[in-house]
């Protein structure tokens, strides 16, 4: 018998397929956006050039510089740019940093007809999107992901200032349309690919043990893990394998959807703390921390743990994640990312008061890279 549960899905339009970049202008048109601010990572500039030309008179301006963790000064400059060009919508091409900057604009730049107000601001933590009402509509975002961060499927936003990262959820930042074109990620370096997949796996694994987890999230998370593992192993054999790249985008989309509904927990909170305090690389931090948190938290959800182990073809979920990341060449220790043992201890002390879990042991093992 299935126990009672509540599941909340988010409204997004998803377009996936080789050559889908050509459909971005059509997606903009479907949303009725007349003035587009284009945001692109450095590696996506050629693709952004194509989109800019396809937008024609709808193109209003462009931002070509983004940074991880969305520094507040960069977010403020982007908001000023949006106001300057009179943007009514945003196209973001790139990884989580580009999409995160678009979200920062949408969070505080509200269409006048839709009202205003912020929802679910949460210092250093993230609430489930299920708790967020429609607080007005920000500028419509069309996201074109080139990595596997999954941010495009969530209403989660984040911003960093003074060594502290603030995150929250707000439906205004949820992209209205997501365009997945595996051609854009085909040349993504293997090192970046593998780290990004670790990020996506963190979304689907943690979605099974949060307070908002439910059986539907479990099914989505397990399918995401299967697709991500299969896609990663194939990409390691042939980096330009288009089917494998499609599989990774599919898995990342599902993983993001699971996290969007289930919210986040201990793992993501630790990674946000480390990223904000020490500016560690986002995806690689997930790879180092996830196996250690999974070792502690996964036994609390034995059915989901068993299903994920089957999807990842491993006898133990935490060890299987560690071995998969190691085989793919992703750092599995915070020490490799430049964190000192003293900094790991400092972060643990700062976080320990908010949980009964032994964070000191988790971060020590993550720092040392213990299997």
N, C-alpha and C positions, 0 to 999 in steps of 0.2 A: 504494500500500500504506500502510495506517495504521500508524504507529509504535506500539510498546507504550506503554500508559499505565495509570495507576491513578486512578479517579475515586471520590470519596466524596460521597454525597448525605446530607442531614440530614433526620431525621424531623419533619415539621411537617404539621399539618392546616390547609388554606387554604380559607376561605369567602369568595367574592367575589360581590357583587351589590347592587343598590340595595335598601335596606331591611334589610340584613344586621345592622344594629345590634340589631334585635329578636331576633337569634339568640344574642346574647352569653350570656344566662343559660342557654340550652340547652348552649352549649359548656362553660360552667362545670360544669353538671351532668354532662356526659359525662366530665369529668375527675375527678369525685367530690370536688370542692372544697366544703367546708362553711362556711368563713369567708373572705370575700373582702376584701382591702384594695384599694380603688379609687384609682387615680392618674390625674389628668387635668390637661392644660394649661389655662390660663385660657380660651382660645378654645373648648375642648371641654366647658365646664362644663354647658351645657344637655344635651348628649348624655350626660354623666356622670350628671346628675340622672335621666334616663330609665333608664339602666342600674341605678342604685342602687335605684329603685323595682322594677324587674323582678327584682332579686336577692332581694327579700323578706328572709327570715330569714338568708340566706347573707351579707348585707352586714354587714361587721364594722367598717369604718372607711374614712377617705378622706384623701387628700393632694391639695391643689389648687395647690401651688407647685412648679414644677420650673425648673431652669436648665440651659443648655447646658454641655456638657463634664462634667456631674455632679460638682460640687465635693464633696470628701470630707465636709465638715461636713454637707452636705445628705443625703448617702448614709447617714451615721451616724444622723442624726435619723430617716430613713425606716426604717432597720433597727430602731431602738428602737420606732417606731410599730407596725411589724409584730409585734414581740414583745408589745407592750402589748395589742393587740387579739386576739392569738392567731391571726393569719392563717395559713391553710393554702394560700392561692393569691392571685394578684394579677390584676386587670384594669387594663391601662394604655391610656388613650385619649389620643391626641395624636401628636406627632412624635417624633423620635429622643430628645429630652430626657426625655419621659415614659417611653418604653420603656427608655431607659438607666437611669433611676432604679429601675424595676422589676427590671432585671438586677442592679443593685447589691445589692438586697435578696436576690434569689435566689442570688447568688454566695456569700453568707456566712450565709444562714439556711436550713439544711438540715433537711428532715424527718428526725426522729430515726431512723425505721425504715430510712432509706436510707444512713446513714453520713455521713461528712464528708470534708473534705480539699479543698484548692484545686488546680486544674490550670492549667498553662500561664500562670503569671504572667510577664509580660514587660515590663520597664520601657521605656516609650516605643515599643514595637513590637508587632506582632501576628503570632502564629503561625497556621498554617492549622488549621482545625478538624479536618482529617483527622488531625492529630497528637494530638488530645485524646481521652482515654478517658472512659468514664462514671464520673465521680468522685462518684457519689451524686446524688440528685435534690434540687434546691432547690425552693422554692415554685413551683408551676405557674403560668406566665404565660399569660394570654389577651391578645394584643395587638390593639388596634383603631387602626391607623395613620390619621392624617388628613393626612399629608404623604407624600413619596416617598423618605424616607431609606433604606428597605430594611433598617434595623436589626432589624426584626422577623423577618427570615429568617436571621439569623446568630447564632452563639454568641459573638460578639465583645462584650466589655464595656470600659468606659473610666471612669476616675476621675481628677480633677484635684486636686492639692494643691501649694501653694507655687510656682505657676507652672510645674509639670511635670505632664504627662498620662501616666498609666500605663494601658496597654491589655493585653488578653490574650484568650484564648479558653477557654471552659469550657462543656461541654454542659448544665450546670445552668441557664444563663441563656437558653438557646434557648427561645423561646415554644412552648408545646405546641400552641396554636391561634392562628391569625391570621384576623381578621375584617376584610375590606375592604368598606366601604360608601362608594361614590363620592358619595353624598348629603352625607356629612360634609365632603368636600373641595371641594364645588362652590362654596362661598363663600370659599375660600382666595384671598387677594389675588394678583394676577398676579405681583407682585414676589416674593412668598414662593414661589409655585408654580414660577416659572422657576428660582429659586435651588435649590429642592429637587430639581428635575429635573436640574440640573447635578451635584448630589450623586449622584443615581442613575446618571447617565452615567459618573461617575468609577468607580463600582463595576464596571460592565460593561466599560469600556475597560481598566482595570488588570487585571481578571481574565484577560486574554489574554496577559500577559507575566510573571506571577509564576512562581516556581519550581514551584508546584503546578498551573499551568495545564495543561489537557488538552483534547482535541477536543470533549468534551461541554460543558465550560465555554464554549468558543468559540461553539458553536451557541446556547447559552442567552444569552450576552452579546450576540450579534448580533441575535437576536430582541428582546431587551430594548431595545437601541438603536433598532431600528425602531419599536417601540411607543412609546417615550419621545419620539422626534422627532415622530411623527405626532400623538400626544396633545398635545404642547406647542404645535405650530403651530395645531391646532384650538382649543385653549383660548385662545390669543392672539386668535383671531377671536371666540370666544364663551366667556366665562369660565365660564358655568354649564352648558356642554355636558356632559351626564351620560355620554354614550358616550366622550367624550374623557377625562373624569376616570377612567372605568373603565379606559381604555387606559393611562393613566399609572400607576394602581395595579398593573395587570398587569405593565407594564414594570419598575416599581420592585421588585416581588416577584421577577421573574426576575433582575434585576441583583443584588439582595441574595443570591439563591441562588448565582449565579456567584461572587460574592466569598466567600461562606461556604465554598465548596469550594476555591477557588483561593488563598484568603488574600490578603494585601495586600503591596504593595511600596513602592518609592520614593515614589510620589505620596502615599499615605495617611500614610506616616511623616512626610513633610514637613508635611502639613496638621495632623497631631496635634501636631507640634513647635510650629508657629505658633499653633495654638489654645491649647495649654497655656501657652506663654510670654507671649503677648500678648492672650489672650482674644478672638481674632478670631471673627467669626461663621462657624460651621462650613460651611454650604452655600456661602456666597459665597467662602470661601477655596478650596474645591474648584474653583469656576468660574475663579478667577484663576490657579491653579497647574496645573490639568489640561492645558490646551493646551500649556504650556511643557514639562511632563514628557513628554507624548505626542510632541512634536517630537523628543525624544531617544530615547525607548524604543520607540515603535511600529515603526520600521524593523527592530527585532530580530525582529518577528513578522510578516513580510510577508503571509502568507496571511490571518491574522486582520485585519490592517490593511486589506487590500483588501475583505474582507467587511464590515467596519464602515463603510468609506467608501461602499460600496453601500447599506448600511442607512440611513446618514445623508445619502445623495445628495450627496456631495462628492468632489472629486478629491484632496483631501489631508485626512487625518484631523485633524491638529492645527489647521490653519487652519479646517476646517469646524466644529470644536467652538468655536473662538474666535468665528467669525461667528454661529453659532447662539446663543451666550450673549449676544453683543452685540445681536443683533436682538430678543432677548427682554427686554432691559433689565437683564441681570445684570452687575454690575461685573466687569470682566476685568483689573483691576489691584489689587494689594494696597495701593497708595497710596490708592485710593478707600475702602478699608476702615479707613484710619487708621494704617496701618503706615508708619513712616519709613524712608528709605533706609538709615539707620544700623542700624535694627532688622533689616531684611532681610539686611544684610551680617553682623550678629551671628549671626542664625539660621543662615546659610550656613556660617560658620566653625565653629559648634557641631556641625553635621551632617557637614561635609566629610570628617572623618577616618573615617567609617563607610562611605564609598562611593568608587568610582573615577569616578563620574559628576561632571561639573563642576556642582555644586550652586550655586556662586556665580553662574554665568551664568543658570541656571534661575530663581533667586529674583530676580536683578536684572531679568530680562525680565518675570517675574510682577509685580514691584513697579511697573515702568514701564507694564505693559500692552501690550507689543509684540506686534503681530499676527504 
